[in-house]
Amino acid sequence: MQTPHQPVLLDQVVTVLAPKLGEAYVDGTAGYGGHAAEVLDKIGPEGRLILVDRDSNAIKALAERFGDHAEIIHADFLEAAQRLLEDGTLVDMILLDLGVSSPQLDNAQRGFSFKTDAALDMRMDQSQSLTAADVVNHTPARELERIIREYGEEPRARAVARAIVDGRPYATTAKLAKVVRSAALVGGDIDPATRTFQAIRIKVNAELEQLREALPVFNKILRTGGRLAVISFHSLEDRIVKQFIETESRDCICPPKQPICTCGHTASLKKLTGKPITADSTEIAINPRARSAKLRAAEKINKNKRRT
C-alpha cells in the first residue's frame, strides 16, 4: 500500500533514533506508517514494532500495510503510553509526530481545513463526542477568547471571540472562517482564519494536555540508552517538548539562587539535539508541511547514577 503523504524529517528521525536490529519501537502517532516503515527496515523481523494512532482511517491503513509485522493500538498516544507502562513494556525508541496529518487535512469532510466548506468536526478520533461545532457554539466568550489567544496565539483573540459569539450558531467551516476573518489580525503569508482554526483543533483534541501528560509516561518505558524523538509544528508544542527535555537533562531543578539542592531530582535524559532540527530547502520544496517542523531528541540515561 502506498502511503498517502510524505513523512516529515524522515532521514533526520532515523539518524537520531539510530534503530538497530532487534530493537523495539513505539510510534505514538503512526499515521500511515511512513516513519515506521523505515524503522522496521532497520530493526528487522526480530524487532518489535508498536504503532499507535487515534484515527480509525489510519489504523486501517496501518493494518493493511504492516499486517503481522506490527502491534497496532487504536488509541491516543497518552492512553497507549499508559497501557504500555501498566504492561511493563520497555522499548528502545519512541517517536511522536505531532499535529494534524496531511490525509486528515486533505479530507474535507473532517473539517480541519477551511479551504472547502464542510461540517465543523476536527476530531482526530471520530469516536469522541466533542466536535469543533460544540466548541464554537457553546463555549462562553471569555473562555473562547482564552482558547484562541493561548492555542492560536491570535493577537486579536478578544475581537475574534466576540465575533464568533455574535455569529452563532455555526455548522460549517466556511461560515466560521468568514466570521473569523472579519475580526482577526490581517497580515503575513497565512490566512487570518488559520490561527483560530488551529486553536479550536487543539482544544477539540486536547493536544497540549495530552503531550504534557504523555512525555513523562513515555520516558518511563524507555530502556537505558533508548531514544525519544518528537516532531512539533508550532511553538506551543515545541515549548512543552523543550522544557521537558531540559528538565529531565538536569540533576537539580531547584531555583537558580537556592544555595543547596533540596529537590532530589536526578537527570533521566541526555539531549541529543541542542537546537531543534529543521527541514532543508529541498525537503520543503517537496513537502511544504515540513516548513514548520522541529525535531528534538533525547537519550535515556541511568537515573541512579547522579552526574558529577
N, C-alpha and C positions, 0 to 999 in steps of 0.2 A: 504493500500500500504506500502511495506517495504522500509524504507529509504536506499539508496544505499551507504551510508557512515556513519561512527560513528561520532557524533558531538563532537568536541573538548571541554575539560574542562566543560562538561555538569553539573556535580554536583556543581562545583565552581561557574558557571554562575548563577545557580538557587539560590545559597546561597547569592551572592552579590546583585542580583536583588530582592530577597525576595518577590516573587509575592504573592498577596493576592486576595481573592475573589472579583470579580467585577472591578478589575483594568484594565487599558489599556496598551497594549504592542505593541511596534514597533520593528520589526526585519528588519533592513536595508539591510541585506544580508541573507535572509531566506534560500536560497539553497533548500534543500529537506525537511526542517522542523523539523530537529532533536531537536534543542533547543526550537522551537515554540511549539512542541507537549507537552513538559514537562511544559512549562509556561501555556499553555491552561488548562492543568490538574489542575493547582493551581488557576487560575483566574475564572474558571468555565464558565457556559453558559452566565452569566451576564457580564462577562468581554469582553473587546474589543481586538481583535487580528488583527494587521495590518502587513501584510507580504509583503516585498519588495524584488525584485530581477531583475537584468538586463538581465538574461539569460532566453531565451524563454523555454528551456527544463525544467528549474527549476520551472518556472511559471506554466507549465502544470502539473508537479508533485504536486505542492502545491495545485492547484485546485482540483486534484483528492483526495489528502489526507485530506484536511480540508473542502472542499465544502463550505457550507453556514456559517461555524463557523469562517471564516476569511475574511477580506477585503484584496484583493490581488492587488498589484500595480506593473505593469511591467515597471520598470524604474531603473536607478542607484540611489543610496541612497541619493545623493545630490539633484537630481531633486525631489525625493519623499519628502525629508525634506522640500524643498521649497514649494511644493504643500500643505503639511500639515500645514505649517506656514500660508500660504495665506488663508487656510480654517478655521483658528482659532483653530486648533486641539491642545489639551493638553493631554499628556499621562503620565503614571506613571513609565514606564520602556522603555529603548531603548537598543538594542544590535546591535553591529557591529562585525561580524566575518570576518575579512579582508582577502584579498588574493584570490588565485585560489582555487576552491573546488576540492575534490577528484574525483567526477564524471567528472569534466572538464579535469583534468589531465589524467584520465583513458581513456577518449575518444580520441584515437589517431588522429582522423580527425580534432580535434580542434586545433592541432598544438602547444599546450602548452609544450609538452614534446618532448625530442629528443630520447627517448627510442625506438620509432618506427618512421619510415620515414612518413612524412605527409606534407601537404601544410602548408606554413608559414602563419598562421592565427592569433591565440592568442586573438581573440576578445571575451570578456565576453558577450557583446551584439552583436549578429551576424547581427543586422540591421545597425550597424555603418559601415562607408565606410573604415576607416583606418585599415589596417592589418599590421601584422609583416613584410610581404613582402614589403609593402610600406616603412616602416621604414628602413629596411636594404638596400633596393635598391636605395632609393632616398635621404636619409639624408646625408648632407655634412660631410666629415671626422671629422672635428673639433667638430661639434655638436654631431655626433655619439660617439666620444670619451667622451664628457661630459655626455651623457646619460649612457654609460657603467660604467664610473667612479662613478657618483653620485647615480644612481639607482641600479647598480650591485655591487658597491664597489670592482671593479676589479682593482688590483694593476697595471696590465699591460694594462690599458684601451687604451692607445695610440697605442700600438702594435696590439691589437685586432681590433681596429677601422680601422687601415691601412690595415690589412689582409682582413677584410670584404670588404672594398672598392676595393681592388685589385682583389678580387674574384667574384665581381658582374658579372651577376645578380644571384639571389637566388630564387628558387621556393619551396624548401623543407627544412624540419628541418635537415635532415641528412647532406646535403652539408654545411649548415651553421654551424652545430655543429663541423664538421670536420675541417673547416677553423678556428673556434674559438679556438679549442683545440691546433692547431699548434702555437698559439700566446699567449694564456692565461697562467696565473700562475698555475703551476702544484704542487700539494701537498695537504695534508689533506684527509678527507674522501669523499669529493664531486667531481663529475666530473668537469673538468676545464671549461666546457661549461655552467655550472649551473648559474654562476653569470651574464653572458651576456644574457642568455635567460630570467632571471628574470628582467634584466634592460629593455629589449625590451618589455616584457609583461607589465611592469609598464607604459612604455611610450605609448603603444598602448591604454591602458585603462585609462590613466590619473589618476592612482590610488592615488598618493600622493596629487595632486592638489585637487581632489575631497574630500579627507579626511580633508585637511586643511580648505576647504570652508564649509564642511558639519557640522563639530563639533559645531561651534557657532550657526548654524541654529537649530540643534537638541537640543542644550541647551535651546533655546527659547521656544521649545514646551514641555519641561519638567515641570510638576507641581512642586510646592514646596514640597519637600520630595521625588520627583521622583529620579530614579536611572539610571545612564548611565554606560554601560559596553562595553568595546572594547577589542577584542582579536586580537593581531597582531602577525605576523610571521617573521618579520625581523626588524633590528634596525631602519631603516628609518621610518617605520610606528610607532613603539613604541616611538620613539623620539617625533614625532608630537603629539601623544596622551598624553605623559608625560608632554610636555611643555604646552599644552592646559589646562590640569587639574591643573598643578602648577600655571599657570597664573590666572585661574578662582577661585583658592582657596585663593588668596591673596587680601587684601584690597588696597594695594598700589603696583604699578608696576613701580614706578619711579626708576631711577638709584640708587644703594645702597648708594652712598656717597652724594646724594642730601639731604640737611638738612630738607627741608619742602616738604611735598607731594603736588604736583600740578596736578597729573594725574586724580584725581577724580574717580578712579576705585574702585569698591566695589566687594568683593567676591560673586560669584554666586554658587559656588560648595564647597562641603566638601569632601575631599579624603576619600574613603572607603578602599583603598589599598595603603600602603606605597610603598613597593617593589612590583613589579608585581607578580601575582600568576602564577605558572607554574605547569605542569603536573608531577605526581609522576611516579616512575618506572613502576608501574603496568599498568597505562594508556598508557604509551609509548610502552610497550610490546604489548599491544592490538592494539594500533593505533599510528604507528610511526610518523604520521603527527603532533602529539601533542608535539613532542620533542622541537620544536622551538616556541611553542605558549606562549604568555604572555598576561595575563588578567589584565587590570586596570579598576577601577570603581570609581565613584563619585556620591554624592547625591546633589540634587538641594536644595539650601537654600534660605531664603528670602533676596533678594538683597537689599531691602530697609532698612534692619537693619544692619548698619555698625558694624563690630566687634570691640570690645574694648580690 
